[in-house]
Structure formats: structure tokens, C-alpha cells
Amino acid sequence: MGSRGEHSMAAQQQLQNAHVEDEEGNPRALDLAQPLSIMAEDGEETSLPISAHPPLMFSFNERIRPLLDAVDKLRHLKVTQEGIQLPTIVVVGDQSSGKSSVLESLAGISLPRGQGICTRVPLIMRLQHHQNPQPELHLEYHGKIVPTDETRVTEAIVFATDEIAGNGKGISHTPLTLVVKKRGVPDLTMVDLPGITRVPVHGQPEDIYEQISGIIMEYIKPEESIILNVLSATVDFPTCESIRMSQRVDKSGERTLAVVTKADKAPEGLLEKVTADDVNIGLGYVCVRNRIGEESYEEAREEEAHLFQSHPLLSKIDKSIVGVPVLAQKLVHIQATIISKCLPEIVRKINDKLNSSVSELNKMPQHLSLVGEAMTVFMRIMGFSKESLRKILLRGEFDEYPEDSRMHCTSRLVEMLNHYAGELQKSAENKLTENFLMDEMRVLDDAKGIGLPNFLPRTAFLVILQKKVKEISKTPVDFMAKVWDYIETVLITVFMNHCENYPQLQSAMRRATHNLVAKTKDESFDRVMEIVEMEKLADYTCSLEYMSDWGKLMAQQNLFMEVMNDYSKPTRIMIEGFGEIEVGHLRGHSDVREQAFDMKMRITAYWKVVLKRLVDSMALHLLLRVRNLVDQDMEAEIVNELMGSPVGGPGAIQRMLEESPSAAKKRERLNKSIKLLKDSKEVVAQIIDMITVVD
């Protein structure tokens, strides 16, 4: 037989050449329930079924330790922060159930004891068998490693707990890790959680139960967790709060193992309790007797073995479910199974999360450090923004905002223009049938002069025209204000979208847009008032529709005059373009009513031309101004805003493109995530290279 070292090196080489894949190259779980080749204490290699191993003396060595080390490294890297759950044995139990005693028996060391809650933080216990007769113990918390030994470990845990959770009796979610390297301990990693209590004692928070429940549920809810439920033989199992909690997340019990403590204090009916399984413990029960008083751990195991062999009631319990050695054996086996089952999925999740984080980081804008880089990004933003505005304001394309109808700009502008045209028409129609011809007759009376009878003075026409134009002059001004307010909103929306990662640039863009729109709006107001003044100035059109419309309206004059001259006819008549109107009040004005009718028809025909000009000229003006704004004015205004800022000069652009706090925080978070996931990927890659697939 070769030496122990030669066997170990051969085993390591064999593991390094292995792959965790099926026949198609996909990740697969390992079958660690097969007989394992191990190194016995005499250096001989032997193959034994798992059930034959004395688990408190040696473990699966090369097969289990690397797997467990990998999971411990992933836990230390805090890969769970990325939403990747790790296979974990979670120890829960009601207060005073004997939970600490069970862990002491497995680790062979003393843990804090006393009244109330002794475990106030999640205690991650990493047990590792090693050949050195001198145990090695240390604590890990708050990023530091604190060495200790078997005599001072209790004091060290209490001190570390106080540092994490405070000196009172409160609890904390922040974990504390205890590493125990000792000959004969099983290779296990377990998380010990605070004991469940419903009634707070003096100094404890009133919501202590809710706090403890929150911590426990956080650890036992993931499907990767194995629940080690510690129950006292002295209580009814269904009444245990720890059972109720585990049943909430593991109804079938397939990932729950129960440890029954204090078997020597309540032997009556214990056999029936563990065989009837009224609380659905899928992984079974293990009954134990914990260390009492000053017993050594070796003496305690001897007393335990004697108890279950000789006690008239306890000796009837099957030997496969009694004793701390059996518990250690089961835990090692369960741990190996769950790790091998979860490892391929962990690999997949790490890769998926890493790819997602890298992709998200790549989508973020580059971090700028040079003026040239800043200028390049600024020009790119301007280019993208101008193209977006050309599409939505000039070409009527809205593929960038398919669901936001507010950004379908050409349609919205047409709607506003149609509404404006309707408002103009409505304001004119209100005066058509009120006191028919009275305004015209008053103006004609005021315009009388020496001349031929029935002569229609142009001055009277202009007076009526100017009055009508003045009455509607506010409508085009309001329309123009509404349109430019809308365009300003569109511009700001587009700019904010294209520079969302640069808040200082957003601020400059917003100011520049507001200033540019304000100037353009003033120019449009001037243009509107100029058009209004032109309509007041003269009555002119080359439109043939004017003469045509006037002729149609004047064709009704004979009917009107018949009603005026024949007092037997009704005084309400239908006149095309006006509807049914009352004309009885005109019978006493025979001298000017015919002239007034003519003027009314001329004004009505000409007013259609005026309204059309007011609509068409506004539409064409807007098209021209929007195009010039997008193609010329906008970029110059924004550059002037940046260069004219208090800091001034090209450096202003660089400062304007500084990353927002939220973007900087996101970049930092993604970089940390990527580093963590890459480190985690390296950990699992190394362990996969060491695993042997057992078919």
C-alpha cells in the first residue's frame, strides 16, 4: 500500500480531471450516496457505504470538503445578495429546546448558555475535520478574523454578538461566522438562528417574536435550505412554534430533519412520537442525549450509547435514528446531496446574473474624463435629439413613442389647428343672427355723405370689418401660445430622454429650450398681430370664391325685400348662411335696409376669406418656425447656454456631462456585482474541475 500522501495526491489528480456534465454536456447533479473511497486512520484506502462511517471521526474528505468549501466561499462572497440562494442547513428550535447542546455535541466545543435568547445573531458554524491534534478556531464578522480557542470561544462569541447586535437583548440579521477545525468533527456548515420566544423578557423589544420570525423565515424559505428542527422530547411536537414555521415553507417536510433532545427526561411515548410522525418530518427523526454537567464529549457519547441500548423504553427505538454520531452522519449525507443537486443550478444562475449585469453596464453611457469625450457625447446627444424631433414634429413618425399619443406631434398640431379654426368660426357665428342688419345700418347712417343714393361707402365696410377682426384677435394669439407651450413640452421630453444620465446637461437643455421657445413665441405673437393688423387695414382678396359666395347670398335679396314690403308675410324667414332669422324690426328702416343687406352679404362672403387666411397663415408660419427651430436655432441656443454658463468655456460641457449620483451609484453597484459574480464563477469553476461524476 502507498503512503497517505500518495493516495491523497492521486485522488486530487482524479478529481481535477473530472467534469460535472451529462452525456450532452449539460450540468448535472452528483450521486454522492454511492460508496466512497476514503483514507482510514492507518493510511489504508478503503471503500465503505456511507452508513458504515463513524461521522464524528472522519468525513468524506476529498469528495465533500471541496464542495463545502466552495459553498462557504460563495457565502463569504455574499453571492446571496445577487439573489442566488445557497444550500444551507438551518438550525431552528423553540427557546430551551436544547438547540445549543446539539450544536455543541457536533462541534465538540462549548457555546454561550444562559436564560433567555443566547443566540442573538445568525451564527454560521463551519466545522472541518483535520488531522492536526491542535484545534483551530476563529470568528469572522465585520470583515475581520478574530482567532480564539476552545476555552475562550464562548466569551469571544458573546463579545462579537454584542458588537454586532448591541449590548442589550436585541437581535440582528447580520451573521457571525464561527470556524472550527478539529480532529473528529464532521465536515458541516450550519446556520444557528435565535431560539423562538413569544413573550419578551425585560430588556427585549416588544416585537421580539416578529423579529425572530423574520430572521428564521428569511433563512428557511429558500428551497435550497435544509431545516434542522430541534424539538424537546418533553413537549408535544405539533405545539412547537418551530414546527409551525417550517411547515409554512415546507408543507411536505421533504427538506426537514428533526432532532429530538432530552430523550432521557421524557422516554415515555417517544417511540410512538417519532414513528407516528404527526408533524410530517420528511427526512426523519434522530433522538439524542446531550452532554450533562461536566461530562466530556467522549463521556457524553458513551452515556448516550448506553442509554439507547439499555433503557427499557428508549432501547426499543431503531438504532438508525438515535445518537449524535447518527445525526452527524445524516447531516453530512444530506448536505452532500443538496449541494450536488444545487451546484449546476448555482452555476447557471451565476452565469445568467453575470451576463445580465455586464449587459446592463454596457448599456450605460461611458464614464467621461476628457473634454473631447464630453464634446463627442454632447454632439451625439444633439444629433439623436434633432433626428427624433424631425421625425415627430416634421415627418409625422412616432415609432420612438408608439404608446404616448401626446408625442404624436403632427396629429396633435392638426387637432389644435382644427380647434382654432372652429373657434374662429364660432366667434363669428355668434353675431350673425343677433339684431339682423342693425350694426350695418348704424354704420351706414354714420357714413352718410353727399353722393348718389344706394351707394355703398367703403368706409362703412372697413368699420364693420375692423370691428369683426378686433373681436376675434385674441383667438389666434391664444392658439399660438397653446401651440408653443405644447412644442416646448415635446422638446423637453425628447431632450430629457436623450440625456437622462446627465442631470447637469438636462438642466442646461431645459433652460435653453425654455429660452428658445420664449423667443420664438414672441416672434410668433408679433407675426400674429401683424396678420391681424393687415386684415384690419384693407379689404382685399383675389379669391374667386368671394364673388361666388357674395352672388349666392345676394340672390336671396328679392325674398328679403318682399317680406319687408308685404306686411302680410311672416317676419321670420330662412336665409342661406344664416338660418331662420327675425326681420320684423327692419320694416321701419326702408331707407338703408337694402344697403345694409348688401353690406351684410359682402361682409359674410369676405369673412370666409379672412378666416381662411388667419388659419392658413398660422399653419404655414408654424411649419416654418418649427423647421427652423429644429434645424438651426435649437443647437445654437443650447451651445450658447453651455458656453455662457458661469463656469464658461469648453470645460463647461465636461462639467455638464458629469454623471448623476444615481447613475454613479448604479455603475458602482454593477461593477461590484460583476466582480462578485466573477469571483463566484471562479470558485465554482475550480470545484467543478475537482468533482468526479459517479454513474
JOBEL-V922312 format. One record per helix or strand of 2 or more residues. SS is the DSSP state (2 for helix, 1 for strand). FROM is the first residue (numbers start at 1). TO is the last residue. If there is no record, write none. Layout:
ss->SS from->FROM to->TO
ss->SS from->FROM to->TO
This chain:
ss->2 from->4 to->16
ss->1 from->36 to->39
ss->1 from->45 to->48
ss->2 from->50 to->52
ss->2 from->62 to->76
ss->2 from->79 to->82
ss->1 from->88 to->94
ss->2 from->99 to->107
ss->1 from->121 to->128
ss->1 from->136 to->141
ss->1 from->144 to->148
ss->2 from->153 to->165
ss->1 from->172 to->181
ss->1 from->188 to->192
ss->2 from->208 to->220
ss->1 from->225 to->232
ss->2 from->237 to->239
ss->2 from->241 to->249
ss->1 from->256 to->261
ss->2 from->270 to->276
ss->1 from->285 to->287
ss->2 from->297 to->310
ss->2 from->314 to->316
ss->2 from->319 to->321
ss->2 from->324 to->363
ss->2 from->371 to->395
ss->2 from->399 to->401
ss->2 from->405 to->407
ss->2 from->409 to->429
ss->2 from->438 to->446
ss->2 from->458 to->498
ss->2 from->503 to->537
ss->2 from->544 to->554
ss->2 from->557 to->565
ss->1 from->572 to->575
ss->1 from->579 to->582
ss->2 from->584 to->586
ss->2 from->593 to->643
ss->2 from->651 to->656
ss->2 from->661 to->688
